[in-house]
Amino acid sequence: MFDSPYAAAPSASAPPTGLFLHPNLRDAQYFTVLTAQTLTHAHHLVDRITRVLPNYEPTFPDSPFVTLHPSSTEYAVALRQTPKLLDRLSDVLCLVMDMAELVRNVHPDHKWVQEADTVYEVLGRYMNGLNTHQGLYEALKLCRDTAHDPPLTDSERQLIQTFMNDFEKSGIHLESARRQRFVDLSDEIQVLGRRFLGDVAAGQNGNAEAAGVGKTTLIELPQADELLNGMDKRFIQSLPRGGAFGAVKGKPRSSRFVPTYSWEAQMILRHAPNSQARRLIYEGSNAYDSERVGVLEDLLQKRGELAGVLGKESWAEVQLTDKMAKNPSNVMGFLGSLAENLRPRAMEDVATLANMKSAESSSLGRLTGSKVYAWDRDYYTEKLAASLAPGARMHPIGQFFSAGTVVQGLSRLFNRLYGLRFVPAELRPGEAWSSDVRKVHVMDDVEGLVGIIYFDLFNRPNKSPNAAHYTVRCSRRIDNDDAVGDRLPSGWDWSLGMTGVEDFEGVRVKGKEGRFQLPLVVLTTDFVRPTVEDGPSLLAWPEVETLFHEMGHAIHSMLGRTEYHNVSGTRCATDFVELPSILMESFISSPDVLPLFARHYRTDMPLPLEHFQTHIGLSNILTNLETNGQIMMASLDQKYHSPAAGDPNGIDTTRIYHDLQAEMGVIPPVPGTAWQAQFGHLYGYGATYYSYLFDRAIAKKVWSTLFKDAPLTREGGEKFRNEVLRNGGGKDPWEMVAEVVGDESLAKGDWNAMEKVGKWLD
């Protein structure tokens, strides 16, 4: 199914349909109709929710809803429905927005991409308006504070709190002048964030001019032939040189030039024997740029001011309110505990590199010493890998990892753990956006069909190269939706056709009342496409890891079975969402799991264990040094989003970075550099970059508790499925972790719990 270039062709006998089985979405222009229907449906739901308020005002003149009197039975029923209706409002918008997000990243037709961009912008703007909708906020508060019969359930209260946090992060509880300041600052932060990310992308692509943010940065290597001696001569000759007829005029002909953060720069850092060449590349790539650093510092200061508008001391305090960590102090406790455990071993890694440097210096008669600098790390890591496994290249393992064998292995793994299996499903004409797409039904041994995954694994022009997991449709209970109460136009397809013919009435779930919406997920990667001439797509080891990681997210979405869309599957706390995907890293490294997915695509022979262990060993060298770097970045993220950002004299990000590197790092900082201007995650992850390390620590503890001794046990899989995957964000994540690892003290989620987690990653 995945190894043949023709396996995904839709059945010629099947009737045509639209995208994701939507009967009408056969043309990009129908997105306009879909958007209009979605907005109408959203208006009706908003009016249903807010009609319990005495100052209720209809969204549009001919609204079928009127103000309800508090003494009426209908009022009590309507108020009790508030959490469900608000969740449905979110679901109605996300069904189309999430689909549009996918389309604009993967669809090969520019018309579809343009229409999807418009849809996303229009509905995104509308959703931003809902986040500051005073009526929705007041109705939600009223529901929360009213005694109901029957009372609100724990899951409803959890959902209400999730919505309340989202509303208050948008400044809805502020008086008008402060709320306007909130809006203005949010707009400024968005502009600065886009500019900061543009600067990062330009620097890493080595082409700032093409990105429209400045001039291309080239690093000069004077006397290049001498500096690069020992590297491939063809590589050296491919670099632009100076001189009257060279690519860079006005510079000596003996100089050659390298774009910052280019593959050429990486080649020199990894393979140039001359440390001066490596130093010039490192310093040039990370040179202090006042304009780019200024953008970052403006961004951080605006976030600090926005936190003040919200009545918080820092942006970190704003961001962590609804996270497992709860507050900045707990995050720093976790990072401090982690750093204390890891630093001695990270220093041992540096000592290993220092020994490599000293030995090379002695053999070549150089007096360079053994101190390891930032520009030495990649070079001596490469030499260390070569010395540890000189024959590794004699045993290529790619032929044991075709896309098909790996996906088949994942099906086998999930069958052992959860009683799931992947069953190839026929695509109807028009259902998918590309001939590359493969469709799989995820079947449960007991429940039957539990979800659908569309795999879009192969590269093509204009497709985003980033691996991603898109939840186009979440699971949620749908048999109690009361669609009639939405009072939509007669005969209108209120379901938007998104359910398709397979699951219109939803599916049943073992141990739960009602019927549930079938989750629909898309996995995209950038693998080489299979061809008749070259055979299947053979994956490099990092690509196998990527597929396992993204599949961890997909299974979280598949098995999430909460009452509500807004807390289903991966819609949980940011510092908890990576747990299932990171846990997959332990499975992929287990010798017991290896035979399930590492098989030769022609002979089906399993990969010899000794070859696998050699490659795993190489990929795991200097892991403590790598983790120390992650701790550094997470700590820097916290310091940048601390009250320091509100200093009236401004925040000096370079000084903070160098001080932290000197205090916590194991390789000294480099004067004149400002690496932080390349730290793009400061925008998207602002104050939550610790999450990956945090979930790594939890995943390691879960693995050692449930799977280490028996990785393929159904008992461990069922416990993880029932306690974590099913609950999504519908249960306190600390309670889930405490149950899985058998430590009740963790359920408090306090500073002691954070510190304890910090000691798990050893």
Sequence and secondary structure as in RCSB ss.txt:
>XXXX:A:sequence
MFDSPYAAAPSASAPPTGLFLHPNLRDAQYFTVLTAQTLTHAHHLVDRITRVLPNYEPTFPDSPFVTLHPSSTEY
AVALRQTPKLLDRLSDVLCLVMDMAELVRNVHPDHKWVQEADTVYEVLGRYMNGLNTHQGLYEALKLCRDTAHDP
PLTDSERQLIQTFMNDFEKSGIHLESARRQRFVDLSDEIQVLGRRFLGDVAAGQNGNAEAAGVGKTTLIELPQAD
ELLNGMDKRFIQSLPRGGAFGAVKGKPRSSRFVPTYSWEAQMILRHAPNSQARRLIYEGSNAYDSERVGVLEDLL
QKRGELAGVLGKESWAEVQLTDKMAKNPSNVMGFLGSLAENLRPRAMEDVATLANMKSAESSSLGRLTGSKVYAW
DRDYYTEKLAASLAPGARMHPIGQFFSAGTVVQGLSRLFNRLYGLRFVPAELRPGEAWSSDVRKVHVMDDVEGLV
GIIYFDLFNRPNKSPNAAHYTVRCSRRIDNDDAVGDRLPSGWDWSLGMTGVEDFEGVRVKGKEGRFQLPLVVLTT
DFVRPTVEDGPSLLAWPEVETLFHEMGHAIHSMLGRTEYHNVSGTRCATDFVELPSILMESFISSPDVLPLFARH
YRTDMPLPLEHFQTHIGLSNILTNLETNGQIMMASLDQKYHSPAAGDPNGIDTTRIYHDLQAEMGVIPPVPGTAW
QAQFGHLYGYGATYYSYLFDRAIAKKVWSTLFKDAPLTREGGEKFRNEVLRNGGGKDPWEMVAEVVGDESLAKGD
WNAMEKVGKWLD
>XXXX:A:secstr
  SSTTTT   TTS    GGG TTTTSTTHHHHHHHHHHHHHHHHHHHHHTTSTT   SSTT S     TTSHHH
HHHHHTHHHHHHHHHHHHHHHHHHHHHHHHH S HHHHHHHHHHHHHHHHHHHHHTT HHHHHHHHHHHHS  SS
   HHHHHHHHHHHHHHHHTTTTS HHHHHHHHHHHHHHHHHHHHHHHHHHHHHHT HHHHTSS   EEEETTHH
HHTTTS HHHHHHS BBSTTSSBTTS TT EEEETTSHHHHHHHHH S HHHHHHHHHHHTB  HHHHHHHHHHH
HHHHHHHHHTT S HHHHHHTTSSS SHHHHHHHHHHHHHHHHHHHHHHHHHHHHHHHHHHHHHT    S   GG
GHHHHHHHHHHHH TTGGGS  GGG BHHHHHHHHHHHHHHHHSEEEEEE   TTSSSSTT EEEEEEETTTEEE
EEEEEEEE  TTS  S EEEEEE   B TT  GGGG   TT  TTTTTTTTTSTT EE TT SSEE   EEEEEE
EE   BTTTBS B  HHHHHHHHHHHHHHHHHHH   S GGGSTT S TTTTTHHHHHHHHHHT TTTHHHH B 
TTT  B  HHHHHHHHHHHTTTHHHHHHHHHHHHHHHHHHTSGGGG TT   HHHHHHHHHHHH SS   TTB G
GGG THHHHSTT TTHHHHHHHHHHHHIIIIISS TT HHHHHHHIIIIITTTTSS HHHHHHHHHT GGGGG S
HHHHHHHHTT  
